[in-house]
């Protein structure tokens, strides 16, 4: 690899990381299904088995005034994307960029400035009540 190629690759990685909040480094709480807020429980119950393909992820917000988008980077997006952006979920909440290491279950739910997701990759009728859920408090970032 030439020095120019290495420089361009390193610069791309650094620029893409700037301004990104790493959700994996934010304090989180692990919750059983019964401890989730009622609105979040209802969303999970109504969303079971609605994913059309393995690479389709769903993000849901309970606040319609919040712009909440998702992008997944990894092998399914090409090797350059994997090298420069990693194997991650990227969330864009009101213009702010948040990153979460991949292999987390969806839907990803933003409710009252908390991001909820499950550690179960295939959430279904038979396991959603016993699955492990995670709540990440984003209040400090979403003012």
N, C-alpha and C positions, 0 to 999 in steps of 0.2 A: 504494500500500500504506500502511495506517495505521501509526502509530508502535507501537501495541499489537501489530499483526501482526508487524512487524519484530522487536520485543522478544521475543515468544513464539518466533519462529523461531530467533533467535540463542540464546536460552536453551536451547531444545531441542537445538540442535547442540552447545553447550558441555556440557550434562549428558550427552549420549550419548557424548561423547568422553572424559569423565573416567574414569580407571581402565582405559582400553583401551590395550593394548600394541600398537604398530604394527610388525608383522612386517617391513614394508618397510624399517624403520630398524634392524633387527637384522642383524648380520653373517651372511652366508650363504656357502655353498660350492656351486659349480656342478660337477656330476658327470656323467660318462657312465654309461650303464646298467651297464657292467661293474664300476664302482667302488661301486655301491650295496651295502649289507649283503644277504646272501643271503636273509634273510627278507623284506626289502622288494622285492627282485627277484621273488621268488615271488609276492608279492601283486600286483605290476603284471602279471606274466605271466598270472595266473589271472583278472584283472579286466578284461581287454580286451573292449571292445564290450558291457559289461553295463549301461551307462547307458540307461535307458528313454526319457528326454526330454532336450532340451538344457538344461533348468533343473533337472535332478536331479543332485545332487552326492553323492559318497560320501566318508565319513570312516571311517578304519579305525585302530584302535589295536592294537598287539601286546601291550599290557599290560591285561588285563581289569579291573584295579583302578582304571584311569583312566577318568573320565567325559569323553568327547570328543564334542562336538556341533558342528554347523555350521549356519550361516544365510547366505543370500546376499541382499544388498540391491542394488537397481538398478531399472531400468525395469519389469522383470517383477513387481515388488512395489508398483508405484504411484509416482506422481510425488512425493508427500510423503515417502515412504520414501527415494527417491533424493536429494531435497534435504536431508533431515535426516541421513541415514546414508551417503550416497555409493554408488558402484558398487564394492562390496567383498565379500569373503568375511569372515565373522565366525566365529571358532572360540571355543568355550567349553570350556576344559580345566580340570577340577576347580574349576569356579566362576570361573576367571579368563577375562577377555575379551581376545582377540587379534584384530586386524584385518589383512587382507592385501588389497592392491589386486586387483580382479577381473581376469579374463582369464588365469587360471592353470588348468592342466589337473588333473583328478582321476584317480584317487582321491587324497585327501590322507591321508597315512599318518603316524601318530605312533608312532615306534619309538625306545625308549631316550632319551626327552626331546628327540628331533630330529623336526622336521616335514619331511616329504618331499612334494614335488609336482613336476610337470613343466611346462615352458613350452609343451609341445605341447597344443593345445586338443582335438585329436581323436586320442587315443592308440589305435592299432590294431596288428594283427599286422604290418603292413608297416613301421611306423615306431617301435615302442617301443624297439628296441635302439639306434637312432640319435638318439632324442630327448634333449634337454637336461633334466637333473633338477637340483633344488635341494634342499639340506639346510640347514635353519635350526636352529641349536643353541638350545634353549629351557631348558637346564639351569639358568641363572641365575634363571629365572622359575618353574620347576616344582620347587620344593624339597620 
